[in-house]
Amino acid sequence: MLLRVCLLLLLPLFLRAQSIQPNAIKIARDAYGVPHIFAKTDPEVAYGLAWAHAEDDIATIQLTMLAGQHSLAKLKGKDGATIDYIVQLLRCREVVDTQFSTLSPDFVRLIEGYVQGLNAYAAKHPKEVLVRGSFPVNVREYLTSIVFSTSIISGVDKVLSSIVSGKVAMLKEFESGGSNAMAVHASKTTDGHSYLAINSHQPLEGPVAWYEAHLCSEQGWNMLGGLFPGGPVVFLGTNENLGWAHTVNHQDKIDVYQLEINPDDPYQYRFDGKWERLEAKKVKLKVKVGPIRVPVKKEVLWSKYGATLRNDQGTFSIRFGANQDIRAAEQWYRMNKARNFAEFYKAMEMTAIPGFNTIYADRNDTIFYVSNGKIPLRNPAYDWQGTLPGNTSRTLWTQYHPVQDLPQYLNPESGYLFNTNNTPYNATGRGDNLAADDFDQTMGYETIDNNRSLRMQELFGLYDQLSYENFKRIKYDNQLPAKLAYPTDLEVLFGVDTVANADIKPLVKTLQEWDRKSDADSQGAAVFLMCYRYFYDKFAKTGYDQSPGEAEFVQALRTVKSELLTTFGRLDVTLGEFQKLVRGRKVLPIWGLPDVITAIYPTEYKDGKVKAAAGESYIELVRYPKDGLPIIESVINYGASNRPDSPHYADQMELFVEQKTKKMTLDKEQVLREAKRIYSPQ
């Protein structure tokens, strides 16, 4: 009761920036519990989004907010302390304070509305507050969490880990994660509509799991799509005129510098012939240990290059764009509000979102792809793929490439665009693809393909014209390409000598007869996935190996045989028997393998089985007719709510595993007419 009283007393201090009347906001929940937020102004819609999302998942939202307050250790102990330390090491709050004036006034008002919605929900539901004193959240704390999140999206956590572990050189990983996106021009479709497939592969739960919402104001905001917990706008989706999808890209976003330290003073480093002093300060962390919180002090260092760490190898600084710009969410807001391609491209010119391939389609017969990023303008005299000398201004970049410099396609003659986290130089018909040599090599764009990109080319090559059914068939394709493209050559599995290794002949035969489809009823897919996991686990421990000998493949198959007999008592096991989609008490067989178009990345479940942990998650398919609203269908892996007692906790699972969707609309009147519940956030 005392906590609730304190929150209610403090809340007015955070509501003075603008007056929002909750009863002027309408939240309409559809048959699947998806929130459709309607209000007169954008800030009011943001308020309603914060409230509705908190109703569905306030616990996960708080993880993001606590990071922005340097307070996650109060909840998560040592693991949270690591996050709190990184937030301060990267100076996420400092960049918010110094760049706050770069935000447009209308966007600041939107963020104020969102934060007010969160604070109002916390005040009304104090028992759901995880850390005493963490609410009310203020706008700058909230923006600090956004800067931290975009830094993680850029991959800074992996770079910091490599420094701390004494392995600064970036390692190849046995990993094939990612997302899919497709756009098809109206000239290539049988019905004359443009098509867009939004198909991001994310963790199925947690701070970067998708949440679906529809945001609609009288100020020209009418957007349906996906966002992460704590997101104030839609990150990918469609409005009345246009839409876009994102996939993760892997251009060179982060640079690591080795400092030349003064042997007589560990806080001095050489820069352009002079000794400069590292900025050092102690940060306070309050770490939860059992029922108490223990104060811990930790040193953070900063050089001219940026955040600085020491290890046994030396002293290293990192420099990247995500913690030098606080406008990423504002750029997404401008993309949400764009009415045509010109306005969308103007939003992309902000280059505030630090990465992501962006694939776009609209009602005006435009498809577009840019491998977006906040990429530095670098001195070509240096090798930017390795560790850089941190003693010269010649490696200290201060500017970024404009979006016009980045690989991009506009209405290619082939009529389609795609990305599956592969090279941007394979994005459309072979004759229309860009050449890597035409771009600044210091940007470090990937030049490799993966199984999904190879399969996409195989599938698009089948059609001169696509029907919508063909388009969905490509999106839901479960098959590996004719030639595999995993980091380790798993083709060897299909040719293991069964004369010398007769004990595994049944498994090799199963693989050889397999059609390479990852359907739930496939025995070959089950054997292949278990072999894949054998090598994934092995290389996670021992390092990447592209070409193990045949003996290693024999051992993999013998291990799989042993596991099948132990778990199932037989070898003829299907993928759906081994791999499950699990939510609460609901357990369903699930298709999908790592790096097929319908990708599933599993983790341990129980009784020798695995469950889906990442991959196919939020799916939104859009058709753009010349007149009228877009035709939209979508599905999410579990449901709209993260609360186990909600009827929408797992009510989309059957649709998801059956590769079906639910119809969605941007039509306000239809939403209100068909809504199962309409209420105001109060």
BABA-321810 format. One line per 10 residues: their letters; for each residue z, y, x of C-alpha. Coordinates in nm, 2 decimals, padded with zeros to 4 digits, always signed. Each point is the difference from the previous one (the first is absolute). Example, Ala and Ser with C-alpha at 12.3 -4.5 7.8 and 13.67 -1.06 7.14 Angstrom:
as> +00.78,-00.45,+01.23 | -00.07,+00.34,+00.14;
This chain:
mllrvcllll> +00.00,+00.00,+00.00 | +00.09,+00.24,+00.28 | -00.34,-00.06,+00.17 | -00.18,+00.07,-00.32 | +00.19,+00.33,-00.06 | -00.07,+00.12,+00.36 | -00.37,-00.08,-00.05 | -00.02,+00.19,-00.33 | +00.18,+00.30,+00.15 | -00.23,+00.01,+00.30;
lplflraqsi> -00.33,-00.06,-00.18 | -00.05,+00.35,-00.13 | -00.01,+00.13,+00.36 | -00.32,-00.20,+00.05 | -00.16,+00.09,-00.33 | -00.01,+00.38,+00.05 | -00.34,+00.00,+00.17 | -00.17,-00.07,-00.33 | +00.11,-00.07,-00.35 | -00.12,-00.34,-00.13;
qpnaikiard> +00.09,-00.11,-00.35 | +00.01,-00.38,-00.01 | -00.06,-00.01,-00.37 | -00.35,+00.16,+00.07 | -00.09,-00.31,+00.20 | -00.12,-00.33,-00.16 | +00.01,-00.34,+00.16 | -00.21,-00.25,-00.19 | +00.05,-00.36,+00.10 | -00.29,-00.23,-00.08;
aygvphifak> +00.01,-00.37,-00.09 | +00.06,-00.09,+00.37 | +00.26,+00.28,+00.06 | -00.23,+00.21,+00.21 | +00.11,+00.37,-00.03 | -00.24,+00.26,-00.12 | +00.15,+00.34,+00.06 | -00.11,+00.30,-00.21 | +00.11,+00.36,+00.03 | -00.14,+00.35,+00.00;
tdpevaygla> +00.04,+00.07,+00.38 | -00.04,-00.21,+00.32 | +00.36,+00.05,+00.10 | +00.12,-00.13,-00.33 | -00.22,-00.31,+00.04 | +00.14,-00.05,+00.35 | +00.35,+00.02,-00.15 | -00.09,-00.26,-00.26 | -00.15,-00.23,+00.27 | +00.32,+00.02,+00.20;
wahaeddiat> +00.20,-00.09,-00.30 | -00.22,-00.28,-00.12 | -00.03,-00.15,+00.35 | +00.38,+00.02,+00.04 | +00.04,-00.19,-00.32 | -00.21,-00.28,+00.14 | +00.10,+00.01,+00.37 | +00.27,+00.26,+00.09 | +00.14,-00.24,+00.27 | -00.32,-00.01,+00.21;
iqltmlagqh> -00.07,+00.38,-00.05 | +00.35,+00.06,+00.15 | -00.10,-00.18,+00.32 | -00.27,+00.26,+00.06 | +00.23,+00.29,-00.09 | +00.28,-00.12,+00.22 | -00.23,-00.01,+00.30 | -00.08,+00.37,-00.06 | +00.37,+00.07,+00.01 | +00.07,-00.20,+00.31;
slaklkgkdg> +00.23,-00.21,-00.21 | -00.15,-00.34,-00.03 | +00.26,-00.15,+00.24 | +00.27,+00.08,-00.26 | -00.17,-00.27,-00.22 | -00.19,-00.23,+00.24 | +00.23,+00.00,+00.31 | -00.18,-00.06,+00.33 | -00.34,-00.04,-00.15 | +00.04,+00.33,-00.18;
atidyivqll> +00.13,+00.17,+00.31 | -00.33,-00.09,+00.18 | -00.19,+00.19,-00.28 | +00.24,+00.30,+00.01 | -00.04,+00.02,+00.38 | -00.38,-00.01,-00.02 | -00.01,+00.27,-00.26 | +00.20,+00.23,+00.23 | -00.19,-00.12,+00.32 | -00.33,+00.10,-00.17;
rcrevvdtqf> +00.15,+00.34,-00.12 | -00.11,-00.06,-00.35 | +00.23,+00.25,-00.14 | -00.08,+00.26,+00.26 | -00.37,-00.02,-00.08 | +00.08,+00.05,-00.37 | +00.20,+00.31,+00.08 | -00.26,+00.15,+00.23 | -00.30,-00.08,-00.22 | +00.15,+00.05,-00.35;
stlspdfvrl> -00.20,+00.32,-00.04 | -00.33,-00.19,+00.05 | +00.05,-00.16,-00.34 | -00.17,+00.16,-00.30 | +00.23,+00.16,-00.26 | -00.13,-00.22,-00.28 | +00.07,-00.32,+00.20 | +00.35,+00.12,+00.09 | +00.06,+00.05,-00.37 | -00.13,-00.36,-00.06;
iegyvqglna> +00.24,-00.14,+00.26 | +00.29,+00.20,-00.15 | -00.08,-00.15,-00.33 | +00.00,-00.35,+00.14 | +00.32,+00.04,+00.19 | +00.17,+00.15,-00.31 | -00.11,-00.31,-00.20 | +00.16,-00.23,+00.26 | +00.32,+00.21,+00.01 | +00.02,+00.01,-00.38;
yaakhpkevl> -00.03,-00.38,-00.02 | +00.27,-00.05,+00.26 | +00.23,+00.24,-00.18 | -00.05,-00.19,-00.32 | +00.04,-00.34,+00.17 | +00.26,+00.04,+00.27 | +00.08,-00.37,+00.02 | -00.36,-00.06,+00.14 | +00.06,+00.24,+00.29 | +00.02,-00.23,+00.31;
vrgsfpvnvr> +00.16,+00.25,+00.25 | +00.27,+00.24,-00.12 | -00.11,+00.36,+00.06 | -00.37,-00.07,+00.05 | -00.08,+00.18,-00.33 | -00.11,+00.26,-00.07 | -00.29,-00.03,+00.24 | -00.16,+00.33,+00.11 | -00.37,+00.08,+00.05 | +00.01,+00.01,+00.37;
eyltsivfst> +00.18,-00.33,+00.03 | -00.26,-00.15,-00.23 | -00.28,+00.14,+00.21 | +00.17,-00.14,+00.31 | -00.03,-00.35,-00.15 | -00.37,+00.06,-00.06 | -00.06,+00.10,+00.36 | +00.19,-00.31,+00.12 | -00.20,-00.22,-00.24 | -00.34,+00.13,+00.12;
siisgvdkvl> +00.12,-00.05,+00.36 | +00.07,-00.37,-00.08 | -00.34,-00.02,-00.17 | -00.15,+00.12,+00.33 | +00.16,-00.29,+00.18 | +00.27,+00.19,+00.20 | +00.25,-00.28,-00.07 | -00.21,-00.25,+00.20 | -00.05,+00.24,+00.29 | +00.37,+00.08,+00.01;
ssivsgkvam> +00.08,-00.37,+00.00 | -00.24,-00.07,+00.29 | +00.18,+00.27,+00.20 | +00.35,-00.12,-00.08 | -00.10,-00.36,+00.08 | -00.15,+00.10,+00.34 | -00.36,-00.09,-00.11 | -00.17,+00.33,-00.02 | -00.35,-00.14,+00.01 | -00.11,-00.07,-00.36;
lkefesggsn> -00.03,-00.37,-00.07 | -00.26,-00.17,-00.22 | +00.16,-00.18,-00.29 | -00.08,-00.31,-00.19 | -00.03,+00.19,-00.32 | -00.27,+00.06,-00.26 | +00.17,+00.22,-00.25 | -00.15,+00.28,-00.19 | -00.18,+00.12,-00.31 | -00.33,+00.01,-00.18;
amavhasktt> -00.20,+00.28,-00.15 | -00.35,+00.01,-00.16 | -00.22,+00.26,-00.15 | -00.34,-00.07,-00.16 | -00.25,+00.28,-00.09 | -00.14,+00.02,-00.35 | -00.35,-00.07,+00.14 | +00.11,-00.35,+00.10 | +00.17,-00.10,-00.32 | -00.16,-00.15,-00.30;
dghsylains> +00.18,+00.22,-00.25 | -00.05,+00.33,+00.19 | +00.37,+00.05,+00.06 | +00.16,+00.06,+00.34 | +00.27,-00.26,+00.08 | +00.32,+00.03,+00.21 | +00.24,-00.28,+00.11 | +00.35,+00.11,+00.11 | +00.15,-00.30,+00.16 | +00.27,+00.08,+00.26;
hqplegpvaw> +00.19,-00.28,+00.16 | +00.36,+00.09,+00.03 | +00.34,-00.17,+00.00 | +00.08,-00.11,-00.35 | +00.35,+00.15,+00.01 | +00.18,+00.28,+00.18 | -00.06,+00.36,+00.10 | -00.38,-00.04,+00.04 | -00.06,-00.22,-00.31 | -00.23,+00.16,-00.26;
yeahlcseqg> +00.12,+00.16,-00.33 | -00.25,+00.09,-00.27 | +00.02,+00.32,-00.20 | -00.21,+00.24,-00.20 | +00.06,+00.37,+00.05 | -00.14,+00.25,-00.25 | +00.06,+00.37,-00.03 | -00.17,+00.29,-00.18 | -00.07,+00.15,+00.35 | -00.29,-00.24,+00.07;
wnmlgglfpg> +00.19,-00.29,+00.13 | -00.10,-00.34,-00.15 | +00.04,-00.27,+00.25 | +00.07,-00.38,-00.02 | +00.07,-00.21,+00.30 | +00.25,-00.13,+00.25 | +00.27,+00.17,+00.21 | +00.30,-00.11,+00.21 | +00.36,+00.04,-00.09 | +00.09,+00.37,+00.04;
gpvvflgtne> -00.37,+00.10,-00.02 | -00.04,+00.33,-00.20 | -00.38,-00.05,-00.08 | -00.24,-00.29,-00.03 | -00.12,-00.12,+00.35 | -00.30,-00.20,-00.12 | -00.16,-00.02,-00.34 | -00.23,+00.19,-00.24 | +00.00,+00.32,-00.20 | -00.25,+00.09,-00.28;
nlgwahtvnh> -00.28,+00.07,+00.25 | +00.06,-00.19,+00.32 | +00.21,-00.25,+00.19 | +00.07,-00.14,+00.34 | +00.15,-00.30,+00.18 | +00.17,-00.01,+00.34 | +00.01,-00.27,+00.26 | +00.19,+00.01,+00.33 | -00.21,+00.10,+00.30 | +00.08,-00.05,+00.37;
qdkidvyqle> -00.14,+00.30,+00.19 | +00.21,+00.14,+00.29 | +00.26,+00.20,-00.18 | +00.29,-00.01,+00.26 | +00.00,+00.07,+00.37 | +00.27,-00.12,+00.25 | +00.07,+00.19,+00.32 | +00.20,-00.10,+00.30 | +00.20,+00.28,+00.14 | +00.05,+00.07,+00.37;
inpddpyqyr> +00.38,+00.03,+00.02 | +00.18,+00.20,+00.28 | +00.18,-00.26,+00.21 | +00.29,+00.24,+00.03 | +00.03,+00.09,-00.37 | -00.09,-00.25,-00.28 | -00.03,+00.29,-00.24 | -00.29,+00.17,+00.19 | -00.36,-00.10,-00.01 | -00.30,+00.14,+00.19;
fdgkwerlea> -00.26,+00.19,-00.20 | -00.29,+00.20,+00.16 | +00.18,-00.01,+00.33 | +00.34,+00.13,-00.13 | +00.32,-00.17,-00.11 | +00.06,+00.03,-00.37 | +00.32,-00.09,-00.17 | +00.01,-00.26,-00.28 | +00.16,+00.13,-00.31 | +00.30,-00.22,-00.08;
kkvklkvkvg> +00.25,-00.01,-00.28 | +00.24,-00.24,-00.16 | -00.06,-00.11,-00.35 | +00.28,-00.14,-00.22 | -00.05,-00.32,-00.19 | +00.24,-00.14,-00.25 | -00.05,-00.38,+00.01 | +00.13,-00.22,-00.28 | +00.21,-00.28,+00.15 | +00.15,-00.21,-00.28;
pirvpvkkev> +00.18,+00.23,-00.23 | +00.03,+00.29,+00.24 | -00.25,+00.24,+00.17 | +00.03,+00.04,+00.37 | -00.12,+00.33,+00.16 | -00.24,-00.06,+00.29 | -00.16,+00.26,+00.23 | -00.35,-00.06,+00.14 | -00.20,+00.21,+00.24 | -00.35,+00.11,-00.10;
lwskygatlr> -00.25,+00.15,+00.26 | -00.30,+00.22,-00.04 | -00.27,+00.11,+00.25 | -00.30,+00.23,-00.04 | -00.19,-00.31,-00.12 | +00.26,-00.10,-00.26 | +00.26,-00.26,-00.07 | +00.12,-00.17,+00.32 | +00.16,-00.33,+00.08 | +00.12,-00.18,+00.32;
ndqgtfsirf> -00.03,-00.36,+00.09 | +00.01,-00.21,+00.32 | -00.36,+00.09,+00.06 | +00.06,+00.38,+00.00 | +00.00,+00.29,-00.25 | -00.26,+00.03,-00.27 | -00.10,+00.26,-00.25 | -00.21,-00.05,-00.32 | -00.23,+00.25,-00.17 | -00.17,-00.04,-00.34;
ganqdiraae> -00.10,+00.21,-00.29 | +00.21,-00.13,-00.29 | +00.32,+00.18,+00.12 | -00.19,+00.32,+00.06 | -00.12,+00.06,-00.36 | +00.20,-00.01,-00.32 | -00.29,+00.04,-00.24 | -00.10,-00.37,-00.05 | +00.14,-00.02,-00.36 | -00.17,+00.34,-00.08;
qwyrmnkarn> -00.33,-00.14,+00.11 | +00.04,-00.29,-00.24 | +00.09,+00.25,-00.27 | -00.32,+00.19,+00.07 | -00.20,-00.33,-00.02 | +00.18,-00.07,-00.33 | -00.12,+00.33,-00.14 | -00.35,+00.00,+00.13 | -00.27,+00.02,-00.27 | -00.31,-00.09,+00.21;
faefykamem> -00.10,-00.11,+00.35 | +00.00,+00.36,+00.14 | +00.36,+00.05,-00.10 | +00.09,-00.35,+00.13 | -00.16,+00.06,+00.33 | +00.18,+00.34,+00.03 | +00.33,-00.19,-00.04 | -00.11,-00.25,+00.27 | -00.06,+00.30,+00.23 | +00.38,+00.05,+00.01;
taipgfntiy> +00.02,-00.31,+00.23 | +00.37,-00.01,-00.08 | +00.00,-00.37,-00.10 | +00.03,-00.16,+00.35 | -00.22,-00.30,-00.07 | -00.16,-00.23,-00.26 | -00.36,-00.08,-00.07 | -00.09,+00.17,-00.32 | -00.27,-00.13,-00.23 | -00.10,+00.21,-00.30;
adrndtifyv> -00.21,-00.01,-00.31 | -00.06,+00.23,-00.29 | -00.19,+00.05,-00.33 | -00.26,+00.22,+00.17 | -00.17,-00.28,+00.19 | +00.19,+00.06,+00.33 | +00.15,-00.26,+00.22 | +00.17,+00.09,+00.33 | +00.19,-00.15,+00.29 | +00.19,+00.17,+00.28;
sngkiplrnp> +00.22,-00.17,+00.26 | +00.25,+00.27,-00.03 | +00.26,+00.09,+00.25 | +00.19,+00.28,+00.18 | -00.17,-00.07,+00.33 | +00.07,+00.22,+00.31 | -00.27,+00.17,+00.19 | +00.05,-00.17,+00.34 | -00.12,+00.06,+00.35 | -00.27,-00.27,+00.06;
aydwqgtlpg> +00.10,-00.03,+00.37 | +00.29,-00.22,-00.09 | +00.03,-00.35,-00.13 | +00.17,+00.06,-00.34 | +00.04,-00.37,-00.07 | +00.27,-00.05,+00.26 | +00.31,+00.18,+00.11 | -00.08,+00.36,+00.11 | +00.13,+00.22,+00.28 | +00.28,+00.22,-00.14;
ntsrtlwtqy> -00.01,+00.26,+00.28 | -00.29,+00.21,-00.09 | -00.12,+00.24,-00.28 | -00.34,-00.17,+00.02 | +00.14,-00.29,-00.21 | +00.20,+00.23,-00.23 | -00.23,+00.04,-00.30 | +00.07,+00.26,-00.26 | -00.29,-00.02,-00.25 | -00.15,-00.25,-00.23;
hpvqdlpqyl> -00.35,-00.12,-00.10 | -00.12,+00.16,-00.33 | -00.09,-00.25,-00.27 | -00.37,+00.06,+00.08 | +00.04,-00.17,+00.33 | +00.12,-00.33,-00.15 | -00.22,-00.30,-00.09 | -00.12,+00.05,-00.36 | -00.27,-00.10,-00.25 | -00.13,+00.19,-00.30;
npesgylfnt> -00.23,-00.19,-00.25 | -00.15,-00.25,+00.24 | -00.34,-00.14,-00.10 | +00.15,-00.35,-00.03 | +00.20,+00.13,-00.29 | +00.34,-00.14,+00.09 | +00.30,+00.06,+00.23 | +00.29,-00.21,+00.10 | +00.29,-00.03,+00.25 | +00.23,-00.29,+00.06;
nntpynatgr> +00.19,+00.15,+00.30 | -00.30,-00.07,+00.21 | -00.21,+00.23,+00.21 | -00.14,+00.30,-00.18 | -00.33,-00.08,+00.17 | -00.05,-00.29,-00.25 | +00.05,+00.16,-00.34 | -00.33,-00.03,-00.18 | -00.34,-00.16,+00.02 | -00.09,-00.09,+00.36;
gdnlaaddfd> -00.27,+00.26,+00.03 | +00.23,+00.28,-00.12 | +00.29,-00.06,+00.23 | +00.12,+00.26,+00.25 | -00.01,-00.06,+00.37 | +00.33,+00.01,+00.20 | -00.17,+00.18,+00.29 | -00.06,+00.30,-00.22 | +00.37,+00.08,-00.02 | +00.26,+00.13,+00.24;
qtmgyetidn> +00.13,-00.31,+00.18 | +00.34,+00.15,+00.05 | +00.06,-00.04,-00.37 | +00.04,-00.37,+00.06 | -00.16,-00.14,-00.32 | +00.01,-00.37,-00.04 | -00.33,-00.18,+00.05 | +00.10,-00.35,-00.13 | -00.07,-00.18,-00.32 | +00.22,-00.24,-00.18;
nrslrmqelf> -00.04,-00.29,-00.24 | +00.00,+00.23,-00.30 | -00.26,+00.24,+00.13 | -00.23,-00.29,+00.10 | +00.04,-00.15,-00.35 | -00.06,+00.34,-00.17 | -00.34,+00.02,+00.18 | -00.08,-00.35,-00.10 | +00.08,+00.08,-00.37 | -00.17,+00.34,-00.02;
glydqlsyen> -00.31,-00.15,+00.16 | -00.04,-00.23,-00.31 | -00.08,+00.29,-00.24 | -00.27,+00.26,-00.02 | +00.18,+00.12,-00.32 | +00.36,-00.07,-00.09 | +00.13,-00.05,-00.35 | +00.37,+00.08,-00.05 | +00.06,-00.38,-00.02 | -00.16,-00.03,+00.35;
fkrikydnql> +00.22,+00.28,+00.12 | +00.32,-00.17,-00.12 | -00.13,-00.33,+00.14 | -00.01,+00.17,+00.35 | +00.34,+00.15,-00.05 | +00.16,-00.33,-00.10 | -00.19,-00.21,+00.26 | +00.24,-00.27,+00.14 | -00.23,-00.13,+00.28 | +00.00,+00.04,+00.38;
paklayptdl> -00.33,+00.09,+00.16 | -00.24,-00.25,+00.15 | +00.13,+00.08,+00.35 | +00.37,+00.07,+00.04 | +00.12,+00.32,+00.16 | +00.37,-00.06,+00.07 | +00.14,+00.12,+00.33 | +00.04,-00.37,+00.09 | -00.30,-00.22,-00.04 | +00.12,-00.22,-00.29;
evlfgvdtva> -00.35,-00.15,-00.03 | +00.13,-00.26,+00.25 | +00.21,-00.15,-00.27 | -00.31,-00.13,-00.18 | -00.12,-00.19,+00.31 | +00.31,-00.17,+00.13 | -00.08,-00.35,+00.14 | +00.12,-00.24,-00.26 | -00.08,-00.31,+00.21 | +00.25,+00.09,+00.26;
nadikplvkt> +00.24,+00.14,-00.26 | -00.03,-00.24,-00.29 | +00.34,+00.09,-00.13 | -00.13,+00.34,-00.12 | -00.34,-00.11,-00.12 | +00.09,+00.05,-00.37 | +00.08,+00.37,+00.06 | -00.31,+00.06,+00.21 | -00.21,-00.16,-00.27 | +00.16,+00.23,-00.26;
lqewdrksda> -00.09,+00.30,+00.21 | -00.35,-00.12,+00.06 | -00.06,-00.05,-00.37 | +00.16,+00.33,-00.10 | -00.22,+00.26,-00.15 | +00.21,+00.27,+00.17 | +00.12,+00.14,-00.33 | +00.36,+00.09,-00.03 | +00.04,-00.11,-00.37 | +00.34,-00.12,-00.11;
dsqgaavflm> -00.13,-00.35,-00.06 | -00.15,-00.03,+00.35 | +00.14,-00.27,+00.24 | -00.20,+00.14,+00.29 | +00.14,+00.34,-00.05 | +00.36,-00.14,+00.02 | -00.07,-00.18,+00.33 | -00.17,+00.31,+00.14 | +00.28,+00.23,-00.10 | +00.26,-00.23,+00.16;
cyryfydkfa> -00.21,-00.01,+00.32 | -00.03,+00.38,-00.01 | +00.37,+00.04,-00.03 | +00.05,-00.24,+00.30 | -00.20,+00.22,+00.23 | +00.14,+00.33,-00.15 | +00.35,-00.12,+00.07 | -00.09,-00.12,+00.34 | -00.16,+00.32,+00.12 | +00.27,+00.21,-00.15;
ktgydqspge> +00.23,-00.16,+00.25 | -00.22,-00.06,+00.30 | -00.27,+00.27,-00.03 | -00.36,+00.01,-00.10 | -00.24,-00.28,+00.11 | -00.36,+00.01,-00.11 | -00.10,-00.34,+00.11 | +00.27,-00.27,+00.01 | -00.13,-00.35,+00.10 | -00.08,-00.28,-00.24;
aefvqalrtv> +00.34,-00.16,+00.07 | +00.17,+00.30,-00.16 | -00.21,-00.04,-00.31 | +00.08,-00.37,-00.01 | +00.37,+00.09,+00.02 | -00.04,+00.25,-00.28 | -00.15,-00.26,-00.23 | +00.27,-00.25,+00.09 | +00.26,+00.26,-00.08 | -00.17,+00.07,-00.34;
ksellttfgr> -00.01,-00.38,-00.07 | +00.37,-00.03,+00.07 | +00.09,+00.30,-00.22 | -00.21,-00.12,-00.29 | +00.16,-00.35,+00.01 | +00.35,+00.15,+00.03 | -00.05,+00.25,-00.29 | -00.23,-00.18,-00.23 | -00.01,-00.36,+00.11 | -00.38,+00.00,+00.01;
ldvtlgefqk> -00.30,+00.18,+00.16 | -00.21,+00.09,-00.30 | +00.18,+00.32,-00.08 | -00.17,+00.30,-00.15 | +00.05,+00.36,+00.10 | +00.17,+00.09,-00.33 | +00.26,-00.28,+00.06 | +00.08,+00.15,+00.34 | -00.03,+00.37,-00.06 | +00.17,+00.18,-00.29;
lvrgrkvlpi> +00.03,+00.34,-00.16 | +00.37,+00.05,-00.07 | +00.19,+00.26,-00.20 | +00.35,-00.09,-00.11 | -00.02,-00.33,-00.18 | -00.37,+00.01,-00.05 | -00.20,-00.21,+00.25 | -00.38,-00.03,-00.02 | -00.26,-00.16,+00.22 | -00.20,+00.26,+00.18;
wglpdvitai> -00.34,+00.00,+00.17 | -00.10,+00.19,+00.31 | +00.01,-00.03,+00.38 | +00.05,+00.26,+00.28 | -00.33,+00.20,+00.04 | -00.19,-00.13,-00.30 | -00.10,+00.29,-00.24 | +00.28,-00.12,-00.24 | +00.24,+00.00,+00.29 | +00.35,-00.14,-00.02;
ypteykdgkv> +00.25,+00.01,+00.29 | +00.29,-00.24,-00.07 | +00.35,-00.03,+00.13 | +00.26,-00.28,-00.02 | +00.12,-00.09,-00.35 | +00.20,-00.32,-00.04 | -00.04,-00.38,+00.01 | -00.27,+00.03,+00.26 | -00.21,+00.23,-00.21 | -00.12,+00.36,+00.05;
kaaagesyie> -00.02,+00.30,-00.23 | -00.23,+00.30,+00.00 | +00.15,+00.30,+00.19 | -00.30,+00.23,+00.04 | -00.37,+00.03,-00.06 | -00.15,+00.04,-00.35 | +00.23,+00.23,-00.18 | -00.12,+00.30,-00.21 | -00.36,-00.04,-00.12 | -00.19,+00.27,-00.18;
lvrypkdglp> -00.37,-00.03,-00.10 | -00.18,+00.30,-00.13 | -00.35,+00.06,-00.16 | -00.13,+00.35,-00.02 | -00.25,+00.06,-00.29 | -00.19,+00.33,+00.00 | +00.19,+00.11,-00.32 | +00.35,-00.07,-00.12 | +00.30,-00.12,+00.19 | +00.00,-00.26,+00.27;
iiesvinyga> +00.04,-00.36,-00.11 | +00.31,-00.13,+00.18 | +00.17,-00.33,+00.04 | +00.29,-00.09,+00.22 | +00.27,-00.25,+00.09 | +00.30,-00.02,+00.23 | +00.16,-00.30,+00.15 | +00.33,+00.00,-00.19 | +00.05,+00.27,-00.25 | +00.08,+00.37,-00.05;
snrpdsphya> +00.38,-00.03,+00.05 | +00.21,-00.12,+00.29 | +00.30,-00.07,-00.22 | +00.06,-00.37,-00.07 | +00.12,+00.07,-00.35 | -00.32,+00.19,-00.10 | -00.26,-00.17,-00.21 | -00.25,+00.14,+00.24 | +00.15,-00.15,+00.31 | -00.26,-00.28,+00.02;
dqmelfveqk> -00.22,+00.03,-00.30 | -00.33,+00.05,+00.19 | +00.04,-00.31,+00.22 | -00.20,-00.22,-00.23 | -00.29,+00.26,-00.01 | +00.02,+00.03,+00.38 | -00.02,-00.37,+00.08 | -00.28,-00.05,-00.26 | -00.19,+00.29,+00.16 | +00.00,+00.19,-00.32;
tkkmtldkeq> +00.08,+00.36,-00.07 | +00.14,+00.23,-00.27 | -00.21,+00.29,-00.15 | +00.12,+00.35,+00.09 | -00.10,+00.34,-00.11 | +00.02,+00.37,+00.09 | -00.03,+00.09,-00.37 | +00.33,+00.17,-00.10 | -00.05,-00.05,-00.37 | -00.07,-00.37,+00.04;
vlreakriys> +00.30,-00.04,+00.23 | +00.24,+00.17,-00.25 | -00.15,-00.19,-00.29 | +00.05,-00.34,+00.17 | +00.32,+00.07,+00.19 | +00.29,-00.24,-00.06 | +00.26,+00.28,+00.08 | -00.02,+00.38,+00.03 | +00.30,+00.20,+00.12 | +00.11,+00.29,+00.22;
pq> +00.18,-00.03,+00.33 | +00.35,+00.10,-00.10;
